[in-house]
């Protein structure tokens, strides 16, 4: 493939990612426009809604202003006062990362890899600028700078992952980073590798269990969720559109559940709190999936706090089998601290990405507290991983001598 074809191919891949992301909300909205509204409304309204939804999914701030009729319909206290939506619908960001990985893998297989990467990123940035500019409106105005840069940054992360994985598979000479790490002292290398592997594995395990708990809560509250659907009085297409929007919120809900398991919980409005010990909710948006929220105190809710403790202990016990060959007592303590720090930072960053403003008034405070989630996760994962690392040691004289040293 020559330079021209590589450039065209890379540009097409970037445009395809943008098109898929915008089309997911646009297709049902267009069907809604044609079937339910009989083409009576300007289609540009539905285009702007689809673009705004895609931009929100990448963390772009959108300044909105509601007319009196809409404000009264949704029960908001004031109309005409601008407010900013900052909460990210992380399902779209996740989709962009996955499509970026695919694009990166395909570009990395060409002869002109660097040129292909640059063309893809520039094309994606121009496409993001174009769709953001097309959605500018006095009643809903996304940030043009953020709309250009943030989706491109998310796509660049996916591309970097895809390119790196492909290059590692194609290059038999190994990685320069891996070679540099191999030159470290054995003890330092063991501490760092154990901390990174353990922290990432612990955060992934907590998120996996949070996804299981979220699924169980939705199944148990199925009747309440259906009742909320019926109360909205939407037709089939409206229900499909609402469901797609909730799917975009699903990663947020999993992160909220992980914050609940860690302990601090999350908020659904100023003054509200959803935690393992108690739930205090005021008025919440009429989103059907929120029917899965516990209505009050959860019996044995404190048992959820055992999840990060058990996860940290198991991770420490598993990694301790290999770490004990190199590390003594001091090294195991440092490795446990590293596991707690890495796991806490990952969960804290995810909590930060999932929180924000979802509307005016009290809805400006939605999501978990990133510092609280990260701090508690560090403490719980670090201490339990320390116990797991030491529990994996065989109480042989050699090992006891190593611990004394």
ChimeraX attribute file (.defattr): number of C-alpha atoms within 10 A of each C-alpha:
attribute: neighborCount
match mode: 1-to-1
recipient: residues
	/A:1	10
	/A:2	9
	/A:3	14
	/A:4	11
	/A:5	12
	/A:6	20
	/A:7	22
	/A:8	13
	/A:9	19
	/A:10	28
	/A:11	20
	/A:12	16
	/A:13	24
	/A:14	26
	/A:15	17
	/A:16	15
	/A:17	22
	/A:18	22
	/A:19	14
	/A:20	14
	/A:21	21
	/A:22	21
	/A:23	17
	/A:24	17
	/A:25	23
	/A:26	22
	/A:27	15
	/A:28	20
	/A:29	23
	/A:30	20
	/A:31	16
	/A:32	20
	/A:33	19
	/A:34	14
	/A:35	11
	/A:36	15
	/A:37	11
	/A:38	10
	/A:39	13
	/A:40	9
	/A:41	11
	/A:42	9
	/A:43	13
	/A:44	12
	/A:45	13
	/A:46	20
	/A:47	21
	/A:48	21
	/A:49	17
	/A:50	23
	/A:51	25
	/A:52	24
	/A:53	23
	/A:54	30
	/A:55	30
	/A:56	23
	/A:57	25
	/A:58	28
	/A:59	25
	/A:60	26
	/A:61	23
	/A:62	23
	/A:63	17
	/A:64	20
	/A:65	19
	/A:66	18
	/A:67	13
	/A:68	13
	/A:69	10
	/A:70	12
	/A:71	16
	/A:72	13
	/A:73	8
	/A:74	10
	/A:75	11
	/A:76	16
	/A:77	11
	/A:78	15
	/A:79	15
	/A:80	12
	/A:81	11
	/A:82	14
	/A:83	18
	/A:84	19
	/A:85	21
	/A:86	23
	/A:87	27
	/A:88	27
	/A:89	26
	/A:90	24
	/A:91	21
	/A:92	26
	/A:93	25
	/A:94	18
	/A:95	19
	/A:96	26
	/A:97	24
	/A:98	20
	/A:99	23
	/A:100	27
	/A:101	24
	/A:102	18
	/A:103	27
	/A:104	30
	/A:105	22
	/A:106	19
	/A:107	26
	/A:108	22
	/A:109	13
	/A:110	18
	/A:111	13
	/A:112	16
	/A:113	20
	/A:114	13
	/A:115	15
	/A:116	27
	/A:117	24
	/A:118	15
	/A:119	21
	/A:120	29
	/A:121	19
	/A:122	16
	/A:123	21
	/A:124	28
	/A:125	22
	/A:126	17
	/A:127	20
	/A:128	25
	/A:129	19
	/A:130	14
	/A:131	22
	/A:132	24
	/A:133	19
	/A:134	13
	/A:135	22
	/A:136	17
	/A:137	13
	/A:138	11
	/A:139	14
	/A:140	20
	/A:141	19
	/A:142	25
	/A:143	16
	/A:144	19
	/A:145	14
	/A:146	19
	/A:147	28
	/A:148	22
	/A:149	18
	/A:150	19
	/A:151	26
	/A:152	27
	/A:153	16
	/A:154	19
	/A:155	30
	/A:156	22
	/A:157	16
	/A:158	25
	/A:159	28
	/A:160	19
	/A:161	18
	/A:162	23
	/A:163	24
	/A:164	16
	/A:165	15
	/A:166	18
	/A:167	16
	/A:168	12
	/A:169	10
	/A:170	12
	/A:171	9
	/A:172	8
	/A:173	7
	/A:174	12
	/A:175	12
	/A:176	9
	/A:177	8
	/A:178	9
	/A:179	10
	/A:180	9
	/A:181	15
	/A:182	11
	/A:183	9
	/A:184	11
	/A:185	9
	/A:186	12
	/A:187	15
	/A:188	16
	/A:189	15
	/A:190	21
	/A:191	22
	/A:192	17
	/A:193	18
	/A:194	24
	/A:195	27
	/A:196	19
	/A:197	16
	/A:198	29
	/A:199	32
	/A:200	19
	/A:201	18
	/A:202	31
	/A:203	25
	/A:204	16
	/A:205	18
	/A:206	27
	/A:207	22
	/A:208	15
	/A:209	18
	/A:210	24
	/A:211	20
	/A:212	13
	/A:213	17
	/A:214	21
	/A:215	14
	/A:216	13
	/A:217	16
	/A:218	17
	/A:219	12
	/A:220	12
	/A:221	17
	/A:222	15
	/A:223	13
	/A:224	17
	/A:225	19
	/A:226	13
	/A:227	12
	/A:228	16
	/A:229	20
	/A:230	13
	/A:231	11
	/A:232	13
	/A:233	10
	/A:234	13
	/A:235	13
	/A:236	11
	/A:237	17
	/A:238	17
	/A:239	16
	/A:240	15
	/A:241	21
	/A:242	19
	/A:243	16
	/A:244	16
	/A:245	18
	/A:246	19
	/A:247	17
	/A:248	23
	/A:249	20
	/A:250	18
	/A:251	22
	/A:252	23
	/A:253	21
	/A:254	22
	/A:255	29
	/A:256	29
	/A:257	27
	/A:258	33
	/A:259	33
	/A:260	23
	/A:261	27
	/A:262	30
	/A:263	23
	/A:264	26
	/A:265	24
	/A:266	26
	/A:267	22
	/A:268	25
	/A:269	23
	/A:270	14
	/A:271	11
	/A:272	17
	/A:273	21
	/A:274	26
	/A:275	26
	/A:276	24
	/A:277	20
	/A:278	17
	/A:279	18
	/A:280	15
	/A:281	18
	/A:282	12
	/A:283	11
	/A:284	13
	/A:285	14
	/A:286	13
	/A:287	15
	/A:288	20
	/A:289	23
	/A:290	18
	/A:291	21
	/A:292	19
	/A:293	15
	/A:294	17
	/A:295	12
	/A:296	13
	/A:297	14
	/A:298	13
	/A:299	10
	/A:300	9
	/A:301	14
	/A:302	16
	/A:303	11
	/A:304	20
	/A:305	19
	/A:306	14
	/A:307	20
	/A:308	29
	/A:309	22
	/A:310	18
	/A:311	23
	/A:312	34
	/A:313	25
	/A:314	21
	/A:315	25
	/A:316	33
	/A:317	22
	/A:318	17
	/A:319	20
	/A:320	25
	/A:321	15
	/A:322	13
	/A:323	23
	/A:324	21
	/A:325	12
	/A:326	15
	/A:327	21
	/A:328	19
	/A:329	18
	/A:330	13
	/A:331	19
	/A:332	26
	/A:333	20
	/A:334	19
	/A:335	31
	/A:336	32
	/A:337	22
	/A:338	25
	/A:339	36
	/A:340	32
	/A:341	22
	/A:342	26
	/A:343	31
	/A:344	30
	/A:345	22
	/A:346	20
	/A:347	31
	/A:348	26
	/A:349	14
	/A:350	22
	/A:351	25
	/A:352	19
	/A:353	21
	/A:354	26
	/A:355	26
	/A:356	21
	/A:357	21
	/A:358	21
	/A:359	19
	/A:360	22
	/A:361	14
	/A:362	18
	/A:363	19
	/A:364	20
	/A:365	22
	/A:366	23
	/A:367	27
	/A:368	29
	/A:369	19
	/A:370	22
	/A:371	17
	/A:372	18
	/A:373	28
	/A:374	26
	/A:375	19
	/A:376	20
	/A:377	33
	/A:378	28
	/A:379	19
	/A:380	24
	/A:381	34
	/A:382	32
	/A:383	21
	/A:384	24
	/A:385	37
	/A:386	24
	/A:387	20
	/A:388	23
	/A:389	27
	/A:390	22
	/A:391	17
	/A:392	19
	/A:393	17
	/A:394	12
	/A:395	11
	/A:396	9
	/A:397	9
	/A:398	9
	/A:399	16
	/A:400	14
	/A:401	12
	/A:402	15
	/A:403	17
	/A:404	9
	/A:405	9
